[in-house]
Amino acid sequence: MSLQPKPFLSFEDWLEDERAVLEGRSEYLDGDVFAMAGASLEHNIIVVNISSKLHAQMKGRPCQVYTNDMKVLIRSANACTYPDLAAHCGEPELLDDRRDVLLNPGLIIEVLSDSTAACDRGDKFALYRRIPSLREYLLVSQDQVRVECYRRDVDDHWTLTDYTGLEDRIPLESLDCTLVLAEIYDKVEFVNAE
């Protein structure tokens, strides 16, 4: 999210404007609208890698993965975001007949950049924790081999597991799927690596 909000809008007005715009996207947080920046080559490769691996594991099952054009509504926070990936098993709960706003993700994934990392770990994660269906939240670095996996337990506590080896496997309990870091980072070049 950018640091310069646009003037106050109701959620309904924002959603109408957002659906009408062909270029550029924004996120909504309780009346404030934040413009979103474009993504890097590495970011896009990671999103495609994860999406394709999850999609392949979901074949023949009532599960679905959505990439960055599916909005996620956090009703209790009066907020709506575009996560890099969202997924769920079972019937999707959607806001309306436009079928472009998901209410019940079990998994949300954000690919980190220098400009979004603090927000994705802080304010955005605080928003996402307010989604009752959310079981897992992954933060994927695009600068190094590292995935942070936050899991909600039955007592509504969140625990963090860090994955940093290409051989590491991330069990996604919410989807009954597994991600392997070597597959997440396939074809990714770490241009800023030291």
BELUR-V870442 format. One record per residue. N is the residue number from 1. RES is the residue in three letters. PHI is phi in degrees with one decimal (999 if undefined). Layout:
n=N res=RES phi=PHI
n=N res=RES phi=PHI
This chain:
n=1 res=MET phi=999
n=2 res=SER phi=-78.0
n=3 res=LEU phi=-87.0
n=4 res=GLN phi=-112.8
n=5 res=PRO phi=-72.7
n=6 res=LYS phi=-85.4
n=7 res=PRO phi=-58.5
n=8 res=PHE phi=-58.4
n=9 res=LEU phi=-137.2
n=10 res=SER phi=-73.3
n=11 res=PHE phi=-57.7
n=12 res=GLU phi=-61.1
n=13 res=ASP phi=-65.9
n=14 res=TRP phi=-60.8
n=15 res=LEU phi=-62.0
n=16 res=GLU phi=-61.1
n=17 res=ASP phi=-65.1
n=18 res=GLU phi=-63.3
n=19 res=ARG phi=-70.2
n=20 res=ALA phi=-85.8
n=21 res=VAL phi=-79.8
n=22 res=LEU phi=-92.7
n=23 res=GLU phi=-124.6
n=24 res=GLY phi=78.3
n=25 res=ARG phi=-136.9
n=26 res=SER phi=-143.1
n=27 res=GLU phi=-114.3
n=28 res=TYR phi=-116.5
n=29 res=LEU phi=-139.9
n=30 res=ASP phi=46.4
n=31 res=GLY phi=101.4
n=32 res=ASP phi=-99.6
n=33 res=VAL phi=-118.6
n=34 res=PHE phi=-120.8
n=35 res=ALA phi=-67.7
n=36 res=MET phi=-106.9
n=37 res=ALA phi=-87.7
n=38 res=GLY phi=-72.5
n=39 res=ALA phi=-111.8
n=40 res=SER phi=-78.1
n=41 res=LEU phi=-57.7
n=42 res=GLU phi=-61.1
n=43 res=HIS phi=-56.2
n=44 res=ASN phi=-64.6
n=45 res=ILE phi=-61.2
n=46 res=ILE phi=-62.6
n=47 res=VAL phi=-60.3
n=48 res=VAL phi=-64.8
n=49 res=ASN phi=-58.6
n=50 res=ILE phi=-66.5
n=51 res=SER phi=-58.4
n=52 res=SER phi=-66.7
n=53 res=LYS phi=-67.9
n=54 res=LEU phi=-66.5
n=55 res=HIS phi=-57.6
n=56 res=ALA phi=-61.8
n=57 res=GLN phi=-75.9
n=58 res=MET phi=-94.2
n=59 res=LYS phi=-55.4
n=60 res=GLY phi=76.3
n=61 res=ARG phi=-121.4
n=62 res=PRO phi=-81.6
n=63 res=CYS phi=-127.8
n=64 res=GLN phi=-148.8
n=65 res=VAL phi=-116.4
n=66 res=TYR phi=-122.4
n=67 res=THR phi=-93.2
n=68 res=ASN phi=-61.1
n=69 res=ASP phi=-98.5
n=70 res=MET phi=-90.7
n=71 res=LYS phi=-80.7
n=72 res=VAL phi=-122.0
n=73 res=LEU phi=-96.1
n=74 res=ILE phi=-108.7
n=75 res=ARG phi=-59.6
n=76 res=SER phi=-66.0
n=77 res=ALA phi=-109.6
n=78 res=ASN phi=50.5
n=79 res=ALA phi=-137.6
n=80 res=CYS phi=-142.8
n=81 res=THR phi=-128.0
n=82 res=TYR phi=-116.3
n=83 res=PRO phi=-66.2
n=84 res=ASP phi=-61.7
n=85 res=LEU phi=-143.9
n=86 res=ALA phi=-138.4
n=87 res=ALA phi=-148.6
n=88 res=HIS phi=-158.6
n=89 res=CYS phi=-117.1
n=90 res=GLY phi=95.4
n=91 res=GLU phi=-72.8
n=92 res=PRO phi=-71.7
n=93 res=GLU phi=-99.8
n=94 res=LEU phi=-117.5
n=95 res=LEU phi=-64.3
n=96 res=ASP phi=-158.5
n=97 res=ASP phi=-69.7
n=98 res=ARG phi=-69.2
n=99 res=ARG phi=58.7
n=100 res=ASP phi=-124.5
n=101 res=VAL phi=-130.4
n=102 res=LEU phi=-89.2
n=103 res=LEU phi=-107.9
n=104 res=ASN phi=-128.6
n=105 res=PRO phi=-68.3
n=106 res=GLY phi=-94.0
n=107 res=LEU phi=-136.3
n=108 res=ILE phi=-127.7
n=109 res=ILE phi=-126.2
n=110 res=GLU phi=-120.5
n=111 res=VAL phi=-93.5
n=112 res=LEU phi=-79.1
n=113 res=SER phi=-132.8
n=114 res=ASP phi=-57.9
n=115 res=SER phi=-82.2
n=116 res=THR phi=-114.1
n=117 res=ALA phi=-56.8
n=118 res=ALA phi=-62.9
n=119 res=CYS phi=-66.9
n=120 res=ASP phi=-61.3
n=121 res=ARG phi=-80.9
n=122 res=GLY phi=-105.8
n=123 res=ASP phi=-58.7
n=124 res=LYS phi=-69.1
n=125 res=PHE phi=-63.6
n=126 res=ALA phi=-61.9
n=127 res=LEU phi=-64.8
n=128 res=TYR phi=-61.7
n=129 res=ARG phi=-63.0
n=130 res=ARG phi=-84.5
n=131 res=ILE phi=-87.2
n=132 res=PRO phi=-58.5
n=133 res=SER phi=-78.6
n=134 res=LEU phi=-69.4
n=135 res=ARG phi=-109.9
n=136 res=GLU phi=-140.5
n=137 res=TYR phi=-135.4
n=138 res=LEU phi=-110.5
n=139 res=LEU phi=-114.6
n=140 res=VAL phi=-111.9
n=141 res=SER phi=-74.7
n=142 res=GLN phi=-106.1
n=143 res=ASP phi=-101.8
n=144 res=GLN phi=-158.9
n=145 res=VAL phi=-79.1
n=146 res=ARG phi=-164.1
n=147 res=VAL phi=-128.8
n=148 res=GLU phi=-100.1
n=149 res=CYS phi=-114.7
n=150 res=TYR phi=-99.7
n=151 res=ARG phi=-123.9
n=152 res=ARG phi=-91.0
n=153 res=ASP phi=-95.5
n=154 res=VAL phi=-65.4
n=155 res=ASP phi=-92.2
n=156 res=ASP phi=68.1
n=157 res=HIS phi=-100.0
n=158 res=TRP phi=-105.7
n=159 res=THR phi=-120.1
n=160 res=LEU phi=-109.4
n=161 res=THR phi=-125.1
n=162 res=ASP phi=-96.8
n=163 res=TYR phi=-120.8
n=164 res=THR phi=-133.4
n=165 res=GLY phi=-106.8
n=166 res=LEU phi=-59.0
n=167 res=GLU phi=-84.3
n=168 res=ASP phi=-63.9
n=169 res=ARG phi=-118.3
n=170 res=ILE phi=-106.9
n=171 res=PRO phi=-78.0
n=172 res=LEU phi=-102.5
n=173 res=GLU phi=-66.0
n=174 res=SER phi=-66.4
n=175 res=LEU phi=-118.5
n=176 res=ASP phi=55.6
n=177 res=CYS phi=-130.4
n=178 res=THR phi=-135.9
n=179 res=LEU phi=-111.8
n=180 res=VAL phi=-106.6
n=181 res=LEU phi=-59.3
n=182 res=ALA phi=-59.7
n=183 res=GLU phi=-79.1
n=184 res=ILE phi=-61.0
n=185 res=TYR phi=-98.7
n=186 res=ASP phi=-57.8
n=187 res=LYS phi=72.7
n=188 res=VAL phi=-87.8
n=189 res=GLU phi=-103.8
n=190 res=PHE phi=-86.6
n=191 res=VAL phi=-70.6
n=192 res=ASN phi=-101.2
n=193 res=ALA phi=-67.5
n=194 res=GLU phi=-91.1
